[in-house]
Amino acid sequence: MGKFKKALKKATSKRNNKKPKEKHLTTLHNYFTELPFNQVCELITKQLQEKRTPVRLRTLYVVHFLMINNYEQVINWFHTTNLLFEMNKQCSLNPLVGPYYNFLKLRSKHASTILMLINNTLLTTIKENPQELLTKIDELLNLMQTLVSIKDPYESMMKFKAESDYLPDICSRVLSDSKTIYTALKNAIGILWQVFGNFESYNANRAKDMFLRYNHLINILKIFSEHCAEEYPGQIPTYSLLNENTMEQVNTIVKGKENLNISKHLIGYEAVNRDGSPVKQSSVRTSLQGSVQPNYQAARKLSLPEMPVLASQPMVQIQPVQYVTGLPCYGMYPGTMMYPQQYYQPFPSNR
């Protein structure tokens, strides 16, 4: 049996309620290239499919160890795994397996996004591509969601830390990753705020939703870090949230863009019949609509000029002509003509 295979077996299967020995992790690190990588994947997958919950958790612990040591082959491979874990009600550690597995999958999938958003040079580049920026922020928000989902199951089993001493190490490694993920996410949200005002209504609403999700997830991460202060590696950072004034500005900008979008559609409104078919228009009107294209941006900048008054021509006020059913049209006769009054008597006078 190869040294890597033997060390993996001992690190994951032996001493179920104790964390892997440091010498076994060192052997995995030194002999990682002893076997072809496809065999390494098979060995790890086999251990993850083990029915015993401690074996699964310790295997995920080993996978996390390899990711932290920047084994790109493991990072590029692990997010392609698709495993379903059977519920083991007899083991109190079972609720942690699924969230921890999902976090490691997304951590490996979005590793390049994290590196991009903590690099100042790449941050300047992505600022010029708003669609890519929105995509990257959405990836990090999903990753942060899987990270904070570990909080509740971990806190529920903190009383078992003495028996399963790898639980504090799992928490420390997850919170260590949260530092980098939080830094990348905070940088991305800062850039999003800078370019947010230039978005159309749809992307502005997407950005608003991301601001709200950011505040919600970072608040949970803050609580997670404070509750696990003993496991947190180093000093807990001061988390930055978007304050109420900022969110009020966001709401104002989004509402303004929505109103502008509605007005633009109303200007181009087309009448329809009851069956939904468009109303037939005259050829003259159709040709005019086809030849004239409204410029909404120019219309917002221009104000209506005042009507010029010509001194040589007196102003004449034109009264609208009113038509009453059953009465003569007054506008059609000279003003000196007398009109007989018409009476309407619904009942005879002798009744």
Buried (B, 14 or more C-beta within 10 A) or exposed (E): EEEBBEBBBBBBBEBBEEBBBEEBBEBBBEBBEBBEBEEBBEBBBEBBBBEBBBBBBBBBBBBBBBBEEEBEEBBBBBBEBEEEBEEBEEBBBBBBBBBBBBBBBBBBBBBEBBEBBBBEEEBEEBBEEBEEBBEBBBBBBBBBBBBBBBBEBBBEBBEEBEEBEBBBBBBBBBBBBBBBBBBBBBBBBEBBBEBBEEBEBEBBBBBBEBBEBBBBBBEBBBEBBEBBEEBBEEEBBEEEBBEEEEBEBBEEBBEEBBEBBEEEEEEEEEEEEEEEEEEEEEEEEEEEEEEEEEEEEEEEEEEEEEEEEEEEEEEEEEEEEEEEEEEEEEEEEEEEEEEEEEEEEEEEEEE
